């Protein structure tokens, strides 16, 4: 005979920072489509499943629809679907997030696919930067090769038809609006 007991724990927050962060689990996909860089952000497999639904709510305007990835001057060029390529640091993706730092958020990334013919390493960080007139610490992903040399995001390193994908997990505010 099996007996099941239920115990009410009240409201339980899994946020290790205690500031209403939301667990994030998303996939960032990037490709060169005939000379035009495109990206999307979609739900990623969540592990463990008991934590709840997948989400990418920490990235403002994240979309699973492929969009052209802007790369203009950081100070004057906005995001498209939550991402842009940095003009100041050629190996960097910038994400449109709330103001973040290591004391209030934590994000880890795993390279899940690449077809560019190089061993890539991806380093997440929170860096203060002026993007389209708004300065705050945002999530950044920097690309390096096996010798820790920057891999610039250009059509030489990412020729037509090549892709790059990472899965990001961690804790960020769920509303990325400033």
C-alpha positions in Angstrom: 0.0 0.0 0.0 1.3 3.5 -0.9 0.4 6.5 1.2 0.8 10.0 -0.2 1.2 13.0 2.0 1.1 16.7 1.0 2.8 19.4 3.0 2.2 23.1 2.2 5.4 25.1 2.1 3.8 28.4 1.5 5.5 30.7 -1.1 8.9 29.4 -2.0 11.3 31.4 -4.1 14.1 29.5 -5.9 15.8 32.9 -6.7 19.3 32.6 -5.1 19.7 36.4 -5.2 16.4 37.2 -3.4 15.4 40.0 -5.8 12.6 38.4 -7.8 14.8 37.1 -10.6 13.4 34.5 -12.9 15.1 31.3 -14.0 16.2 31.7 -17.6 16.7 28.9 -20.1 17.0 30.0 -23.8 18.7 29.1 -27.0 20.6 31.8 -29.0 20.9 30.9 -32.7 23.1 32.9 -35.1 23.7 32.3 -38.8 25.0 33.9 -42.0 22.2 33.8 -44.5 23.8 34.7 -47.8 25.9 37.5 -46.3 23.3 38.8 -43.9 23.7 37.9 -40.2 20.5 36.7 -38.6 19.6 35.4 -35.1 16.7 34.3 -32.9 16.2 33.5 -29.3 13.9 30.6 -28.3 13.1 28.3 -25.5 15.8 25.8 -24.6 15.4 22.4 -23.0 15.2 23.0 -19.3 16.9 20.8 -16.8 15.6 19.8 -14.3 12.0 19.9 -15.5 10.7 20.5 -12.0 11.9 24.2 -12.1 9.1 25.1 -14.4 8.6 26.3 -18.0 11.5 27.4 -20.2 11.8 31.1 -20.8 13.8 33.9 -22.2 12.0 36.7 -20.5 15.3 38.3 -19.4 16.0 39.5 -22.9 13.8 42.4 -24.1 12.0 41.7 -27.3 13.5 38.1 -27.7 11.8 36.4 -30.6 12.0 32.9 -32.1 11.5 34.4 -35.5 14.8 34.9 -37.4 15.7 38.6 -37.6 18.6 40.5 -39.2 21.3 41.2 -36.5 22.3 44.9 -36.3 26.0 45.8 -36.0 26.1 49.6 -36.3 27.7 52.0 -33.8 26.8 50.9 -30.3 25.9 54.3 -29.0 23.4 55.0 -31.8 22.2 51.6 -33.1 19.4 49.8 -31.2 18.7 46.1 -30.8 16.7 43.9 -33.1 14.8 41.0 -31.3 17.0 41.6 -28.2 20.5 41.3 -29.7 23.1 43.3 -31.6 26.8 42.8 -32.6 29.1 45.2 -30.8 30.8 47.8 -33.0 33.5 48.4 -30.3 34.4 44.8 -29.7 34.1 42.8 -32.9 33.8 39.4 -31.1 30.9 40.3 -28.9 27.1 39.9 -29.0 25.2 42.3 -26.8 21.8 41.3 -25.3 19.1 43.8 -24.4 18.7 43.0 -20.7 18.0 44.9 -17.5 21.0 46.4 -15.6 22.9 43.3 -14.4 25.9 42.4 -12.3 27.3 39.3 -10.7 25.6 40.2 -7.4 22.1 40.3 -8.9 22.3 37.8 -11.8 24.1 34.7 -13.0 24.1 33.3 -16.5 26.1 30.3 -17.8 26.3 29.4 -21.5 27.1 26.2 -23.4 28.1 26.0 -27.0 25.5 23.6 -28.5 26.3 23.9 -32.3 28.8 25.5 -34.6 29.6 24.9 -38.2 32.3 27.5 -38.7 35.2 25.0 -38.7 36.8 26.4 -35.5 36.7 25.3 -31.9 34.8 28.1 -30.2 34.7 29.2 -26.6 32.0 31.5 -25.4 32.5 33.8 -22.4 29.4 35.5 -20.8 29.9 38.7 -18.9 28.0 41.8 -17.6 29.5 45.0 -19.0 28.4 48.6 -18.8 27.9 49.9 -22.3 26.0 52.7 -24.0 23.7 51.1 -26.6 21.4 53.4 -28.5 21.7 56.1 -25.8 21.1 53.9 -22.8 24.0 52.9 -20.6 23.8 49.9 -18.3 25.4 46.6 -17.5 24.1 44.1 -20.1 24.6 40.4 -20.8 27.5 40.0 -23.4 28.8 36.9 -25.1 32.4 37.0 -26.3 33.7 34.5 -28.8 37.3 33.0 -28.7 39.1 30.2 -30.4 41.0 27.4 -28.7 44.1 29.6 -28.2 41.9 32.3 -26.5 42.2 34.6 -29.5 39.1 36.7 -30.3 36.9 35.3 -33.1 35.4 38.4 -34.7 31.8 38.2 -35.9 32.3 38.8 -39.6 31.8 37.0 -42.9 35.3 35.6 -42.9 34.8 33.7 -39.7 31.1 33.1 -40.3 30.8 32.5 -44.1 27.4 32.1 -45.8 25.5 29.1 -44.5 27.4 28.7 -41.2 25.7 28.7 -37.9 26.5 29.2 -34.2 24.3 28.3 -31.2 24.5 28.5 -27.5 22.1 27.6 -24.7 22.0 30.0 -21.8 20.7 29.2 -18.3 20.7 31.2 -15.1 18.9 33.9 -13.2 18.0 37.4 -14.5 15.1 39.8 -13.9 12.1 38.6 -15.9 11.2 42.0 -17.1 14.2 43.4 -19.1 12.5 46.8 -19.7 14.6 49.7 -18.3 
